[in-house]
């Protein structure tokens, strides 16, 4: 089996967390929502935010939501086109705290990254594109 890419990640959020999710994923990070209208009409149990043409994050509002506790979830890593300085500036302007910075090794090589929490406790790694070819 030859995997081309990760298609999506599915994150549960509080049932009343849609506005907070949009405020963070759309307004701060710039990810475009998809199927929000279908979710609002009750046609789908979730909506999504698009990361790029081949990857999305499903956000599933759930009455039984419990914040991640570190036992079953660590983080999602996203490679961004912007420099880490640009990412930090965008986050600071939006009032989002950077928990830590590092230069992790991942599928695209080593590159500077910052780690932030979404409103529901999920840790996101925002990683600059590496120079690896």
N, CA, C and O atoms as a GROMACS GRO file, in nm:
protein
  532
    1UNK      N    1   0.085  -0.117   0.000
    1UNK     CA    2   0.000   0.000   0.000
    1UNK      C    3   0.090   0.124   0.000
    1UNK      O    4   0.178   0.137   0.086
    2UNK      N    5   0.070   0.213  -0.094
    2UNK     CA    6   0.148   0.337  -0.104
    2UNK      C    7   0.060   0.454  -0.064
    2UNK      O    8  -0.034   0.490  -0.136
    3UNK      N    9   0.091   0.513   0.048
    3UNK     CA   10   0.012   0.628   0.097
    3UNK      C   11   0.059   0.754   0.029
    3UNK      O   12   0.179   0.780   0.022
    4UNK      N   13  -0.034   0.831  -0.020
    4UNK     CA   14  -0.003   0.958  -0.085
    4UNK      C   15   0.004   1.072   0.016
    4UNK      O   16   0.095   1.154   0.010
    5UNK      N   17  -0.092   1.078   0.108
    5UNK     CA   18  -0.098   1.188   0.206
    5UNK      C   19  -0.203   1.155   0.310
    5UNK      O   20  -0.285   1.066   0.290
    6UNK      N   21  -0.200   1.226   0.421
    6UNK     CA   22  -0.309   1.218   0.518
    6UNK      C   23  -0.424   1.301   0.463
    6UNK      O   24  -0.405   1.417   0.427
    7UNK      N   25  -0.541   1.242   0.457
    7UNK     CA   26  -0.659   1.308   0.401
    7UNK      C   27  -0.723   1.403   0.502
    7UNK      O   28  -0.755   1.518   0.469
    8UNK      N   29  -0.743   1.354   0.625
    8UNK     CA   30  -0.809   1.437   0.725
    8UNK      C   31  -0.777   1.389   0.866
    8UNK      O   32  -0.731   1.277   0.887
    9UNK      N   33  -0.803   1.477   0.960
    9UNK     CA   34  -0.797   1.448   1.103
    9UNK      C   35  -0.935   1.483   1.157
    9UNK      O   36  -0.994   1.582   1.114
   10UNK      N   37  -0.986   1.403   1.249
   10UNK     CA   38  -1.118   1.426   1.305
   10UNK      C   39  -1.103   1.463   1.453
   10UNK      O   40  -1.057   1.381   1.532
   11UNK      N   41  -1.142   1.586   1.489
   11UNK     CA   42  -1.133   1.632   1.627
   11UNK      C   43  -1.272   1.658   1.683
   11UNK      O   44  -1.354   1.724   1.618
   12UNK      N   45  -1.299   1.608   1.801
   12UNK     CA   46  -1.425   1.639   1.870
   12UNK      C   47  -1.409   1.771   1.943
   12UNK      O   48  -1.304   1.801   1.999
   13UNK      N   49  -1.516   1.849   1.941
   13UNK     CA   50  -1.518   1.978   2.010
   13UNK      C   51  -1.646   1.984   2.093
   13UNK      O   52  -1.737   1.904   2.071
   14UNK      N   53  -1.655   2.077   2.189
   14UNK     CA   54  -1.780   2.087   2.266
   14UNK      C   55  -1.899   2.118   2.174
   14UNK      O   56  -1.883   2.183   2.071
   15UNK      N   57  -2.016   2.070   2.211
   15UNK     CA   58  -2.135   2.092   2.130
   15UNK      C   59  -2.161   2.240   2.105
   15UNK      O   60  -2.215   2.277   2.000
   16UNK      N   61  -2.125   2.325   2.200
   16UNK     CA   62  -2.146   2.469   2.185
   16UNK      C   63  -2.019   2.542   2.141
   16UNK      O   64  -2.008   2.663   2.161
   17UNK      N   65  -1.923   2.469   2.082
   17UNK     CA   66  -1.794   2.528   2.050
   17UNK      C   67  -1.774   2.571   1.905
   17UNK      O   68  -1.662   2.602   1.865
   18UNK      N   69  -1.881   2.574   1.826
   18UNK     CA   70  -1.867   2.607   1.684
   18UNK      C   71  -1.810   2.748   1.665
   18UNK      O   72  -1.717   2.766   1.586
   19UNK      N   73  -1.864   2.847   1.735
   19UNK     CA   74  -1.814   2.984   1.718
   19UNK      C   75  -1.667   2.996   1.760
   19UNK      O   76  -1.589   3.063   1.693
   20UNK      N   77  -1.631   2.930   1.869
   20UNK     CA   78  -1.491   2.932   1.913
   20UNK      C   79  -1.401   2.864   1.810
   20UNK      O   80  -1.291   2.911   1.782
   21UNK      N   81  -1.448   2.753   1.754
   21UNK     CA   82  -1.370   2.682   1.653
   21UNK      C   83  -1.348   2.771   1.531
   21UNK      O   84  -1.237   2.778   1.479
   22UNK      N   85  -1.453   2.837   1.486
   22UNK     CA   86  -1.440   2.926   1.371
   22UNK      C   87  -1.348   3.044   1.403
   22UNK      O   88  -1.269   3.087   1.319
   23UNK      N   89  -1.360   3.096   1.524
   23UNK     CA   90  -1.274   3.207   1.564
   23UNK      C   91  -1.127   3.170   1.560
   23UNK      O   92  -1.043   3.254   1.526
   24UNK      N   93  -1.095   3.048   1.594
   24UNK     CA   94  -0.955   3.004   1.594
   24UNK      C   95  -0.910   2.954   1.457
   24UNK      O   96  -0.815   3.007   1.399
   25UNK      N   97  -0.978   2.853   1.406
   25UNK     CA   98  -0.932   2.789   1.282
   25UNK      C   99  -0.952   2.878   1.159
   25UNK      O  100  -0.866   2.878   1.071
   26UNK      N  101  -1.060   2.952   1.151
   26UNK     CA  102  -1.085   3.040   1.037
   26UNK      C  103  -1.020   3.176   1.057
   26UNK      O  104  -0.940   3.221   0.975
   27UNK      N  105  -1.055   3.241   1.169
   27UNK     CA  106  -1.016   3.381   1.186
   27UNK      C  107  -0.869   3.399   1.223
   27UNK      O  108  -0.806   3.494   1.177
   28UNK      N  109  -0.813   3.310   1.304
   28UNK     CA  110  -0.672   3.323   1.344
   28UNK      C  111  -0.581   3.252   1.244
   28UNK      O  112  -0.486   3.312   1.192
   29UNK      N  113  -0.609   3.124   1.216
   29UNK     CA  114  -0.519   3.047   1.131
   29UNK      C  115  -0.548   3.061   0.981
   29UNK      O  116  -0.463   3.028   0.899
   30UNK      N  117  -0.666   3.110   0.946
   30UNK     CA  118  -0.698   3.134   0.805
   30UNK      C  119  -0.746   3.013   0.728
   30UNK      O  120  -0.742   3.013   0.605
   31UNK      N  121  -0.792   2.907   0.797
   31UNK     CA  122  -0.842   2.787   0.730
   31UNK      C  123  -0.989   2.808   0.694
   31UNK      O  124  -1.069   2.850   0.778
   32UNK      N  125  -1.025   2.780   0.570
   32UNK     CA  126  -1.162   2.802   0.524
   32UNK      C  127  -1.256   2.690   0.569
   32UNK      O  128  -1.224   2.573   0.551
   33UNK      N  129  -1.370   2.727   0.627
   33UNK     CA  130  -1.469   2.625   0.666
   33UNK      C  131  -1.534   2.561   0.544
   33UNK      O  132  -1.550   2.624   0.440
   34UNK      N  133  -1.572   2.435   0.560
   34UNK     CA  134  -1.645   2.363   0.456
   34UNK      C  135  -1.761   2.290   0.521
   34UNK      O  136  -1.750   2.240   0.633
   35UNK      N  137  -1.872   2.284   0.450
   35UNK     CA  138  -1.991   2.213   0.494
   35UNK      C  139  -2.050   2.267   0.624
   35UNK      O  140  -2.125   2.197   0.692
   36UNK      N  141  -2.017   2.390   0.658
   36UNK     CA  142  -2.075   2.451   0.778
   36UNK      C  143  -2.226   2.467   0.761
   36UNK      O  144  -2.302   2.442   0.854
   37UNK      N  145  -2.268   2.508   0.643
   37UNK     CA  146  -2.411   2.523   0.617
   37UNK      C  147  -2.485   2.390   0.630
   37UNK      O  148  -2.596   2.386   0.683
   38UNK      N  149  -2.425   2.282   0.583
   38UNK     CA  150  -2.487   2.149   0.595
   38UNK      C  151  -2.491   2.103   0.740
   38UNK      O  152  -2.587   2.039   0.782
   39UNK      N  153  -2.387   2.135   0.818
   39UNK     CA  154  -2.388   2.104   0.961
   39UNK      C  155  -2.501   2.181   1.029
   39UNK      O  156  -2.579   2.124   1.105
   40UNK      N  157  -2.509   2.311   1.000
   40UNK     CA  158  -2.610   2.396   1.064
   40UNK      C  159  -2.753   2.352   1.030
   40UNK      O  160  -2.843   2.369   1.112
   41UNK      N  161  -2.774   2.295   0.911
   41UNK     CA  162  -2.906   2.244   0.872
   41UNK      C  163  -2.933   2.104   0.926
   41UNK      O  164  -3.042   2.050   0.905
   42UNK      N  165  -2.836   2.044   0.996
   42UNK     CA  166  -2.854   1.911   1.050
   42UNK      C  167  -2.833   1.799   0.950
   42UNK      O  168  -2.870   1.685   0.976
   43UNK      N  169  -2.773   1.830   0.835
   43UNK     CA  170  -2.750   1.730   0.732
   43UNK      C  171  -2.621   1.651   0.755
   43UNK      O  172  -2.605   1.541   0.702
   44UNK      N  173  -2.530   1.706   0.834
   44UNK     CA  174  -2.403   1.640   0.865
   44UNK      C  175  -2.373   1.656   1.013
   44UNK      O  176  -2.412   1.757   1.072
   45UNK      N  177  -2.306   1.559   1.075
   45UNK     CA  178  -2.276   1.569   1.218
   45UNK      C  179  -2.149   1.650   1.246
   45UNK      O  180  -2.110   1.668   1.362
   46UNK      N  181  -2.085   1.700   1.141
   46UNK     CA  182  -1.960   1.774   1.158
   46UNK      C  183  -1.944   1.875   1.045
   46UNK      O  184  -2.017   1.872   0.946
   47UNK      N  185  -1.846   1.964   1.062
   47UNK     CA  186  -1.804   2.053   0.954
   47UNK      C  187  -1.652   2.045   0.950
   47UNK      O  188  -1.591   1.982   1.037
   48UNK      N  189  -1.592   2.106   0.851
   48UNK     CA  190  -1.448   2.092   0.832
   48UNK      C  191  -1.384   2.228   0.809
   48UNK      O  192  -1.451   2.326   0.776
   49UNK      N  193  -1.252   2.232   0.827
   49UNK     CA  194  -1.172   2.345   0.783
   49UNK      C  195  -1.066   2.289   0.690
   49UNK      O  196  -1.002   2.187   0.718
   50UNK      N  197  -1.048   2.357   0.577
   50UNK     CA  198  -0.954   2.310   0.476
   50UNK      C  199  -0.816   2.365   0.501
   50UNK      O  200  -0.797   2.486   0.515
   51UNK      N  201  -0.717   2.273   0.508
   51UNK     CA  202  -0.578   2.312   0.526
   51UNK      C  203  -0.512   2.344   0.392
   51UNK      O  204  -0.438   2.441   0.380
   52UNK      N  205  -0.540   2.261   0.293
   52UNK     CA  206  -0.492   2.282   0.156
   52UNK      C  207  -0.579   2.198   0.065
   52UNK      O  208  -0.681   2.144   0.110
   53UNK      N  209  -0.543   2.184  -0.061
   53UNK     CA  210  -0.631   2.114  -0.154
   53UNK      C  211  -0.649   1.966  -0.122
   53UNK      O  212  -0.744   1.904  -0.169
   54UNK      N  213  -0.558   1.908  -0.043
   54UNK     CA  214  -0.569   1.766  -0.017
   54UNK      C  215  -0.581   1.728   0.130
   54UNK      O  216  -0.568   1.611   0.164
   55UNK      N  217  -0.606   1.826   0.218
   55UNK     CA  218  -0.616   1.791   0.361
   55UNK      C  219  -0.715   1.883   0.432
   55UNK      O  220  -0.718   2.004   0.410
   56UNK      N  221  -0.795   1.821   0.520
   56UNK     CA  222  -0.891   1.896   0.600
   56UNK      C  223  -0.887   1.847   0.745
   56UNK      O  224  -0.835   1.739   0.774
   57UNK      N  225  -0.942   1.927   0.834
   57UNK     CA  226  -0.966   1.888   0.972
   57UNK      C  227  -1.116   1.886   0.991
   57UNK      O  228  -1.182   1.989   0.974
   58UNK      N  229  -1.171   1.770   1.027
   58UNK     CA  230  -1.312   1.761   1.063
   58UNK      C  231  -1.327   1.809   1.207
   58UNK      O  232  -1.247   1.772   1.293
   59UNK      N  233  -1.427   1.889   1.233
   59UNK     CA  234  -1.459   1.934   1.369
   59UNK      C  235  -1.599   1.884   1.401
   59UNK      O  236  -1.697   1.924   1.338
   60UNK      N  237  -1.608   1.795   1.498
   60UNK     CA  238  -1.733   1.727   1.531
   60UNK      C  239  -1.783   1.773   1.667
   60UNK      O  240  -1.732   1.727   1.770
   61UNK      N  241  -1.882   1.864   1.670
   61UNK     CA  242  -1.940   1.903   1.799
   61UNK      C  243  -2.004   1.783   1.867
   61UNK      O  244  -2.073   1.702   1.803
   62UNK      N  245  -1.980   1.771   1.998
   62UNK     CA  246  -2.022   1.652   2.070
   62UNK      C  247  -2.057   1.688   2.214
   62UNK      O  248  -1.977   1.748   2.286
   63UNK      N  249  -2.178   1.653   2.256
   63UNK     CA  250  -2.222   1.677   2.393
   63UNK      C  251  -2.131   1.609   2.495
   63UNK      O  252  -2.115   1.657   2.607
   64UNK      N  253  -2.071   1.497   2.456
   64UNK     CA  254  -1.988   1.419   2.547
   64UNK      C  255  -1.839   1.458   2.537
   64UNK      O  256  -1.753   1.384   2.585
   65UNK      N  257  -1.809   1.572   2.476
   65UNK     CA  258  -1.670   1.614   2.460
   65UNK      C  259  -1.598   1.622   2.594
   65UNK      O  260  -1.651   1.674   2.692
   66UNK      N  261  -1.476   1.570   2.597
   66UNK     CA  262  -1.386   1.591   2.709
   66UNK      C  263  -1.254   1.639   2.650
   66UNK      O  264  -1.209   1.586   2.548
   67UNK      N  265  -1.192   1.739   2.712
   67UNK     CA  266  -1.066   1.791   2.657
   67UNK      C  267  -0.958   1.684   2.652
   67UNK      O  268  -0.957   1.593   2.735
   68UNK      N  269  -0.867   1.694   2.557
   68UNK     CA  270  -0.758   1.598   2.551
   68UNK      C  271  -0.677   1.604   2.678
   68UNK      O  272  -0.652   1.712   2.732
   69UNK      N  273  -0.635   1.488   2.726
   69UNK     CA  274  -0.564   1.483   2.855
   69UNK      C  275  -0.420   1.439   2.843
   69UNK      O  276  -0.354   1.417   2.944
   70UNK      N  277  -0.370   1.425   2.722
   70UNK     CA  278  -0.233   1.382   2.704
   70UNK      C  279  -0.217   1.232   2.700
   70UNK      O  280  -0.110   1.182   2.664
   71UNK      N  281  -0.321   1.158   2.734
   71UNK     CA  282  -0.316   1.012   2.732
   71UNK      C  283  -0.349   0.956   2.594
   71UNK      O  284  -0.291   0.857   2.552
   72UNK      N  285  -0.443   1.020   2.525
   72UNK     CA  286  -0.487   0.965   2.397
   72UNK      C  287  -0.459   1.059   2.280
   72UNK      O  288  -0.493   1.026   2.166
   73UNK      N  289  -0.400   1.172   2.305
   73UNK     CA  290  -0.374   1.270   2.199
   73UNK      C  291  -0.251   1.350   2.236
   73UNK      O  292  -0.234   1.390   2.352
   74UNK      N  293  -0.164   1.375   2.137
   74UNK     CA  294  -0.051   1.462   2.163
   74UNK      C  295  -0.062   1.588   2.079
   74UNK      O  296  -0.085   1.696   2.134
   75UNK      N  297  -0.047   1.579   1.948
   75UNK     CA  298  -0.060   1.699   1.865
   75UNK      C  299  -0.080   1.663   1.718
   75UNK      O  300  -0.057   1.550   1.676
   76UNK      N  301  -0.123   1.763   1.643
   76UNK     CA  302  -0.130   1.756   1.498
   76UNK      C  303  -0.026   1.855   1.447
   76UNK      O  304  -0.022   1.969   1.493
   77UNK      N  305   0.057   1.812   1.352
   77UNK     CA  306   0.158   1.900   1.294
   77UNK      C  307   0.115   1.943   1.154
   77UNK      O  308   0.074   1.862   1.072
   78UNK      N  309   0.125   2.073   1.130
   78UNK     CA  310   0.088   2.131   1.001
   78UNK      C  311   0.207   2.210   0.948
   78UNK      O  312   0.262   2.294   1.019
   79UNK      N  313   0.247   2.183   0.824
   79UNK     CA  314   0.354   2.259   0.761
   79UNK      C  315   0.292   2.383   0.698
   79UNK      O  316   0.194   2.374   0.624
   80UNK      N  317   0.349   2.499   0.727
   80UNK     CA  318   0.298   2.626   0.674
   80UNK      C  319   0.402   2.687   0.581
   80UNK      O  320   0.521   2.659   0.592
   81UNK      N  321   0.356   2.771   0.489
   81UNK     CA  322   0.446   2.838   0.394
   81UNK      C  323   0.518   2.956   0.457
   81UNK      O  324   0.629   2.990   0.417
   82UNK      N  325   0.455   3.019   0.556
   82UNK     CA  326   0.513   3.138   0.618
   82UNK      C  327   0.634   3.102   0.702
   82UNK      O  328   0.651   2.988   0.744
   83UNK      N  329   0.719   3.202   0.727
   83UNK     CA  330   0.831   3.182   0.819
   83UNK      C  331   0.775   3.173   0.961
   83UNK      O  332   0.664   3.218   0.988
   84UNK      N  333   0.852   3.116   1.051
   84UNK     CA  334   0.809   3.107   1.190
   84UNK      C  335   0.790   3.247   1.248
   84UNK      O  336   0.700   3.267   1.329
   85UNK      N  337   0.872   3.343   1.210
   85UNK     CA  338   0.854   3.480   1.259
   85UNK      C  339   0.720   3.536   1.216
   85UNK      O  340   0.653   3.604   1.294
   86UNK      N  341   0.679   3.508   1.091
   86UNK     CA  342   0.548   3.554   1.044
   86UNK      C  343   0.436   3.484   1.121
   86UNK      O  344   0.337   3.548   1.158
   87UNK      N  345   0.450   3.355   1.144
   87UNK     CA  346   0.350   3.279   1.220
   87UNK      C  347   0.337   3.336   1.361
   87UNK      O  348   0.226   3.359   1.409
   88UNK      N  349   0.450   3.359   1.426
   88UNK     CA  350   0.446   3.414   1.563
   88UNK      C  351   0.383   3.552   1.565
   88UNK      O  352   0.309   3.585   1.658
   89UNK      N  353   0.409   3.633   1.466
   89UNK     CA  354   0.349   3.766   1.458
   89UNK      C  355   0.196   3.755   1.444
   89UNK      O  356   0.122   3.825   1.512
   90UNK      N  357   0.151   3.667   1.354
   90UNK     CA  358   0.006   3.647   1.334
   90UNK      C  359  -0.060   3.601   1.464
   90UNK      O  360  -0.166   3.650   1.502
   91UNK      N  361   0.003   3.505   1.531
   91UNK     CA  362  -0.052   3.453   1.657
   91UNK      C  363  -0.055   3.562   1.764
   91UNK      O  364  -0.155   3.575   1.836
   92UNK      N  365   0.052   3.639   1.776
   92UNK     CA  366   0.058   3.746   1.877
   92UNK      C  367  -0.052   3.849   1.851
   92UNK      O  368  -0.117   3.895   1.945
   93UNK      N  369  -0.072   3.886   1.725
   93UNK     CA  370  -0.176   3.984   1.691
   93UNK      C  371  -0.315   3.933   1.727
   93UNK      O  372  -0.404   4.012   1.757
   94UNK      N  373  -0.333   3.802   1.724
   94UNK     CA  374  -0.463   3.741   1.758
   94UNK      C  375  -0.474   3.707   1.906
   94UNK      O  376  -0.578   3.659   1.951
   95UNK      N  377  -0.367   3.732   1.983
   95UNK     CA  378  -0.370   3.702   2.126
   95UNK      C  379  -0.355   3.555   2.158
   95UNK      O  380  -0.396   3.511   2.266
   96UNK      N  381  -0.296   3.477   2.068
   96UNK     CA  382  -0.276   3.334   2.090
   96UNK      C  383  -0.134   3.313   2.145
   96UNK      O  384  -0.036   3.357   2.084
   97UNK      N  385  -0.125   3.247   2.259
   97UNK     CA  386   0.004   3.221   2.322
   97UNK      C  387   0.075   3.104   2.258
   97UNK      O  388   0.013   3.001   2.229
   98UNK      N  389   0.204   3.120   2.235
   98UNK     CA  390   0.288   3.010   2.189
   98UNK      C  391   0.336   2.935   2.312
   98UNK      O  392   0.400   2.994   2.400
   99UNK      N  393   0.306   2.805   2.320
   99UNK     CA  394   0.347   2.724   2.437
   99UNK      C  395   0.495   2.692   2.435
   99UNK      O  396   0.562   2.695   2.538
  100UNK      N  397   0.545   2.660   2.317
  100UNK     CA  398   0.688   2.630   2.306
  100UNK      C  399   0.730   2.640   2.160
  100UNK      O  400   0.647   2.644   2.069
  101UNK      N  401   0.861   2.646   2.141
  101UNK     CA  402   0.920   2.648   2.008
  101UNK      C  403   1.025   2.538   2.002
  101UNK      O  404   1.090   2.508   2.102
  102UNK      N  405   1.042   2.479   1.885
  102UNK     CA  406   1.147   2.381   1.866
  102UNK      C  407   1.175   2.365   1.718
  102UNK      O  408   1.118   2.435   1.635
  103UNK      N  409   1.264   2.273   1.686
  103UNK     CA  410   1.295   2.239   1.548
  103UNK      C  411   1.280   2.088   1.535
  103UNK      O  412   1.379   2.015   1.531
  104UNK      N  413   1.155   2.041   1.527
  104UNK     CA  414   1.131   1.897   1.526
  104UNK      C  415   1.164   1.832   1.393
  104UNK      O  416   1.162   1.897   1.288
  105UNK      N  417   1.194   1.704   1.398
  105UNK     CA  418   1.212   1.622   1.279
  105UNK      C  419   1.078   1.557   1.249
  105UNK      O  420   1.018   1.494   1.336
  106UNK      N  421   1.034   1.570   1.127
  106UNK     CA  422   0.908   1.510   1.086
  106UNK      C  423   0.918   1.459   0.943
  106UNK      O  424   1.028   1.442   0.891
  107UNK      N  425   0.806   1.436   0.881
  107UNK     CA  426   0.803   1.380   0.746
  107UNK      C  427   0.870   1.471   0.644
  107UNK      O  428   0.923   1.423   0.543
  108UNK      N  429   0.870   1.600   0.669
  108UNK     CA  430   0.930   1.695   0.574
  108UNK      C  431   1.070   1.739   0.616
  108UNK      O  432   1.124   1.833   0.558
  109UNK      N  433   1.128   1.673   0.715
  109UNK     CA  434   1.261   1.709   0.764
  109UNK      C  435   1.251   1.793   0.890
  109UNK      O  436   1.144   1.802   0.952
  110UNK      N  437   1.362   1.855   0.928
  110UNK     CA  438   1.365   1.942   1.047
  110UNK      C  439   1.342   2.086   1.004
  110UNK      O  440   1.394   2.131   0.903
  111UNK      N  441   1.263   2.156   1.083
  111UNK     CA  442   1.236   2.297   1.055
  111UNK      C  443   1.181   2.361   1.183
  111UNK      O  444   1.126   2.291   1.268
  112UNK      N  445   1.194   2.493   1.196
  112UNK     CA  446   1.140   2.561   1.313
  112UNK      C  447   0.988   2.544   1.323
  112UNK      O  448   0.918   2.542   1.221
  113UNK      N  449   0.939   2.533   1.446
  113UNK     CA  450   0.796   2.517   1.470
  113UNK      C  451   0.757   2.584   1.600
  113UNK      O  452   0.838   2.602   1.690
  114UNK      N  453   0.630   2.622   1.607
  114UNK     CA  454   0.571   2.671   1.731
  114UNK      C  455   0.451   2.582   1.762
  114UNK      O  456   0.390   2.524   1.673
  115UNK      N  457   0.419   2.573   1.891
  115UNK     CA  458   0.309   2.490   1.938
  115UNK      C  459   0.207   2.580   2.007
  115UNK      O  460   0.242   2.658   2.096
  116UNK      N  461   0.081   2.567   1.966
  116UNK     CA  462  -0.028   2.646   2.025
  116UNK      C  463  -0.145   2.553   2.055
  116UNK      O  464  -0.156   2.445   1.997
  117UNK      N  465  -0.231   2.596   2.146
  117UNK     CA  466  -0.352   2.519   2.179
  117UNK      C  467  -0.473   2.587   2.116
  117UNK      O  468  -0.485   2.710   2.115
  118UNK      N  469  -0.561   2.504   2.062
  118UNK     CA  470  -0.687   2.559   2.014
  118UNK      C  471  -0.777   2.582   2.136
  118UNK      O  472  -0.738   2.547   2.248
  119UNK      N  473  -0.895   2.639   2.118
  119UNK     CA  474  -0.981   2.669   2.234
  119UNK      C  475  -1.026   2.548   2.314
  119UNK      O  476  -1.079   2.562   2.424
  120UNK      N  477  -1.006   2.427   2.259
  120UNK     CA  478  -1.056   2.306   2.323
  120UNK      C  479  -0.946   2.222   2.385
  120UNK      O  480  -0.973   2.114   2.439
  121UNK      N  481  -0.822   2.269   2.379
  121UNK     CA  482  -0.710   2.199   2.441
  121UNK      C  483  -0.625   2.117   2.347
  121UNK      O  484  -0.528   2.056   2.391
  122UNK      N  485  -0.659   2.114   2.218
  122UNK     CA  486  -0.577   2.040   2.123
  122UNK      C  487  -0.450   2.118   2.094
  122UNK      O  488  -0.453   2.239   2.072
  123UNK      N  489  -0.338   2.047   2.093
  123UNK     CA  490  -0.210   2.108   2.064
  123UNK      C  491  -0.183   2.098   1.914
  123UNK      O  492  -0.193   1.990   1.855
  124UNK      N  493  -0.149   2.212   1.853
  124UNK     CA  494  -0.115   2.217   1.711
  124UNK      C  495   0.030   2.260   1.696
  124UNK      O  496   0.074   2.357   1.757
  125UNK      N  497   0.103   2.187   1.614
  125UNK     CA  498   0.239   2.226   1.577
  125UNK      C  499   0.229   2.296   1.443
  125UNK      O  500   0.184   2.237   1.344
  126UNK      N  501   0.272   2.421   1.438
  126UNK     CA  502   0.276   2.497   1.314
  126UNK      C  503   0.423   2.503   1.273
  126UNK      O  504   0.503   2.573   1.336
  127UNK      N  505   0.456   2.429   1.168
  127UNK     CA  506   0.595   2.405   1.131
  127UNK      C  507   0.625   2.472   0.998
  127UNK      O  508   0.550   2.456   0.902
  128UNK      N  509   0.736   2.545   0.992
  128UNK     CA  510   0.779   2.607   0.867
  128UNK      C  511   0.823   2.498   0.768
  128UNK      O  512   0.868   2.391   0.808
  129UNK      N  513   0.808   2.528   0.641
  129UNK     CA  514   0.857   2.434   0.539
  129UNK      C  515   1.008   2.424   0.551
  129UNK      O  516   1.076   2.524   0.572
  130UNK      N  517   1.061   2.303   0.538
  130UNK     CA  518   1.206   2.286   0.547
  130UNK      C  519   1.267   2.307   0.409
  130UNK      O  520   1.196   2.319   0.309
  131UNK      N  521   1.398   2.312   0.406
  131UNK     CA  522   1.470   2.327   0.279
  131UNK      C  523   1.498   2.194   0.214
  131UNK      O  524   1.564   2.187   0.110
  132UNK      N  525   1.446   2.086   0.274
  132UNK     CA  526   1.468   1.950   0.222
  132UNK      C  527   1.400   1.933   0.087
  132UNK      O  528   1.285   1.974   0.070
  133UNK      N  529   1.467   1.874  -0.007
  133UNK     CA  530   1.408   1.844  -0.139
  133UNK      C  531   1.366   1.701  -0.149
  133UNK      O  532   1.315   1.659  -0.253
   0.00000   0.00000   0.00000
